[in-house]
Amino acid sequence: MMTKIAVAFALAAALGTAHAAEAIKPLRGETRVSFQCRAAIIPEVRQCAAQCAAAGDADARWECVHACTTRGLWDMAQCREVGAPLGTAVATR
Protein backbone atom coordinates (compact mmCIF):
# COMPACT_ATOMS: atom_id res chain seq x y z
CA MET A 1 0.00 0.00 0.00
CA MET A 2 2.84 2.38 0.82
CA THR A 3 4.37 1.76 -2.61
CA LYS A 4 1.10 2.75 -4.30
CA ILE A 5 0.95 5.93 -2.26
CA ALA A 6 4.59 6.67 -3.01
CA VAL A 7 4.02 6.15 -6.75
CA ALA A 8 0.93 8.38 -6.75
CA PHE A 9 2.89 11.02 -4.86
CA ALA A 10 5.80 10.69 -7.27
CA LEU A 11 3.48 11.23 -10.21
CA ALA A 12 1.87 14.22 -8.58
CA ALA A 13 5.26 15.65 -7.68
CA ALA A 14 6.50 14.99 -11.20
CA LEU A 15 4.01 17.50 -12.50
CA GLY A 16 5.89 20.40 -10.91
CA THR A 17 8.54 22.08 -13.03
CA ALA A 18 11.12 21.72 -10.26
CA HIS A 19 10.84 17.94 -10.52
CA ALA A 20 10.94 17.77 -14.32
CA ALA A 21 14.61 16.81 -14.46
CA GLU A 22 14.69 14.74 -11.27
CA ALA A 23 16.07 11.24 -11.76
CA ILE A 24 13.78 8.29 -11.12
CA LYS A 25 15.29 6.15 -8.41
CA PRO A 26 14.10 2.86 -6.92
CA LEU A 27 11.97 3.20 -3.82
CA ARG A 28 12.84 1.24 -0.70
CA GLY A 29 11.19 -2.19 -0.94
CA GLU A 30 10.09 -1.68 -4.56
CA THR A 31 10.27 -4.69 -6.86
CA ARG A 32 12.41 -4.66 -9.99
CA VAL A 33 9.35 -4.83 -12.26
CA SER A 34 7.63 -2.01 -10.41
CA PHE A 35 10.70 0.20 -10.76
CA GLN A 36 11.07 -0.62 -14.45
CA CYS A 37 7.43 0.29 -15.03
CA ARG A 38 7.78 3.53 -13.10
CA ALA A 39 11.01 4.42 -14.90
CA ALA A 40 9.34 3.86 -18.28
CA ILE A 41 6.05 5.66 -17.58
CA ILE A 42 6.90 8.65 -15.37
CA PRO A 43 8.90 10.48 -18.07
CA GLU A 44 5.93 10.11 -20.43
CA VAL A 45 3.58 11.47 -17.77
CA ARG A 46 5.93 14.39 -17.12
CA GLN A 47 6.01 15.20 -20.83
CA CYS A 48 2.22 14.94 -21.08
CA ALA A 49 1.77 17.25 -18.09
CA ALA A 50 4.26 19.74 -19.50
CA GLN A 51 2.18 19.96 -22.67
CA CYS A 52 -0.84 20.87 -20.54
CA ALA A 53 0.65 24.32 -19.94
CA ALA A 54 -0.62 25.28 -23.39
CA ALA A 55 -4.23 24.75 -22.28
CA GLY A 56 -6.27 27.94 -22.19
CA ASP A 57 -7.69 28.39 -18.71
CA ALA A 58 -6.91 26.92 -15.29
CA ASP A 59 -9.76 24.40 -15.47
CA ALA A 60 -8.56 23.10 -18.82
CA ARG A 61 -5.00 22.77 -17.50
CA TRP A 62 -6.25 20.90 -14.42
CA GLU A 63 -8.31 18.53 -16.57
CA CYS A 64 -5.32 17.93 -18.83
CA VAL A 65 -2.94 17.21 -15.94
CA HIS A 66 -5.58 15.01 -14.30
CA ALA A 67 -5.95 13.02 -17.54
CA CYS A 68 -2.15 12.59 -17.81
CA THR A 69 -1.86 11.45 -14.20
CA THR A 70 -4.84 9.10 -14.38
CA ARG A 71 -3.56 7.55 -17.60
CA GLY A 72 -0.08 7.19 -16.11
CA LEU A 73 -1.41 5.39 -13.03
CA TRP A 74 -3.49 3.11 -15.25
CA ASP A 75 -0.49 2.35 -17.46
CA MET A 76 1.65 1.55 -14.41
CA ALA A 77 -1.00 -0.80 -13.06
CA GLN A 78 -1.21 -2.57 -16.42
CA CYS A 79 2.58 -2.72 -16.68
CA ARG A 80 2.90 -4.31 -13.27
CA GLU A 81 0.15 -6.78 -14.07
CA VAL A 82 1.96 -7.90 -17.22
CA GLY A 83 5.29 -7.92 -15.41
CA ALA A 84 7.29 -5.64 -17.67
CA PRO A 85 7.08 -2.23 -19.32
CA LEU A 86 4.85 -2.25 -22.37
CA GLY A 87 6.33 0.83 -23.99
CA THR A 88 2.95 2.50 -24.48
CA ALA A 89 2.78 6.25 -24.57
CA VAL A 90 0.58 8.24 -22.25
CA ALA A 91 -2.32 9.79 -24.11
CA THR A 92 -2.26 13.56 -24.25
CA ARG A 93 -5.29 15.76 -24.35
C-alpha positions as CSV (number, residue, x, y, z in Angstrom):
1,M,0.0,0.0,0.0
2,M,2.8,2.4,0.8
3,T,4.4,1.8,-2.6
4,K,1.1,2.8,-4.3
5,I,0.9,5.9,-2.3
6,A,4.6,6.7,-3.0
7,V,4.0,6.1,-6.7
8,A,0.9,8.4,-6.7
9,F,2.9,11.0,-4.9
10,A,5.8,10.7,-7.3
11,L,3.5,11.2,-10.2
12,A,1.9,14.2,-8.6
13,A,5.3,15.7,-7.7
14,A,6.5,15.0,-11.2
15,L,4.0,17.5,-12.5
16,G,5.9,20.4,-10.9
17,T,8.5,22.1,-13.0
18,A,11.1,21.7,-10.3
19,H,10.8,17.9,-10.5
20,A,10.9,17.8,-14.3
21,A,14.6,16.8,-14.5
22,E,14.7,14.7,-11.3
23,A,16.1,11.2,-11.8
24,I,13.8,8.3,-11.1
25,K,15.3,6.1,-8.4
26,P,14.1,2.9,-6.9
27,L,12.0,3.2,-3.8
28,R,12.8,1.2,-0.7
29,G,11.2,-2.2,-0.9
30,E,10.1,-1.7,-4.6
31,T,10.3,-4.7,-6.9
32,R,12.4,-4.7,-10.0
33,V,9.4,-4.8,-12.3
34,S,7.6,-2.0,-10.4
35,F,10.7,0.2,-10.8
36,Q,11.1,-0.6,-14.5
37,C,7.4,0.3,-15.0
38,R,7.8,3.5,-13.1
39,A,11.0,4.4,-14.9
40,A,9.3,3.9,-18.3
41,I,6.1,5.7,-17.6
42,I,6.9,8.6,-15.4
43,P,8.9,10.5,-18.1
44,E,5.9,10.1,-20.4
45,V,3.6,11.5,-17.8
46,R,5.9,14.4,-17.1
47,Q,6.0,15.2,-20.8
48,C,2.2,14.9,-21.1
49,A,1.8,17.3,-18.1
50,A,4.3,19.7,-19.5
51,Q,2.2,20.0,-22.7
52,C,-0.8,20.9,-20.5
53,A,0.7,24.3,-19.9
54,A,-0.6,25.3,-23.4
55,A,-4.2,24.7,-22.3
56,G,-6.3,27.9,-22.2
57,D,-7.7,28.4,-18.7
58,A,-6.9,26.9,-15.3
59,D,-9.8,24.4,-15.5
60,A,-8.6,23.1,-18.8
61,R,-5.0,22.8,-17.5
62,W,-6.2,20.9,-14.4
63,E,-8.3,18.5,-16.6
64,C,-5.3,17.9,-18.8
65,V,-2.9,17.2,-15.9
66,H,-5.6,15.0,-14.3
67,A,-5.9,13.0,-17.5
68,C,-2.2,12.6,-17.8
69,T,-1.9,11.4,-14.2
70,T,-4.8,9.1,-14.4
71,R,-3.6,7.6,-17.6
72,G,-0.1,7.2,-16.1
73,L,-1.4,5.4,-13.0
74,W,-3.5,3.1,-15.2
75,D,-0.5,2.3,-17.5
76,M,1.6,1.6,-14.4
77,A,-1.0,-0.8,-13.1
78,Q,-1.2,-2.6,-16.4
79,C,2.6,-2.7,-16.7
80,R,2.9,-4.3,-13.3
81,E,0.2,-6.8,-14.1
82,V,2.0,-7.9,-17.2
83,G,5.3,-7.9,-15.4
84,A,7.3,-5.6,-17.7
85,P,7.1,-2.2,-19.3
86,L,4.9,-2.3,-22.4
87,G,6.3,0.8,-24.0
88,T,3.0,2.5,-24.5
89,A,2.8,6.2,-24.6
90,V,0.6,8.2,-22.2
91,A,-2.3,9.8,-24.1
92,T,-2.3,13.6,-24.3
93,R,-5.3,15.8,-24.3
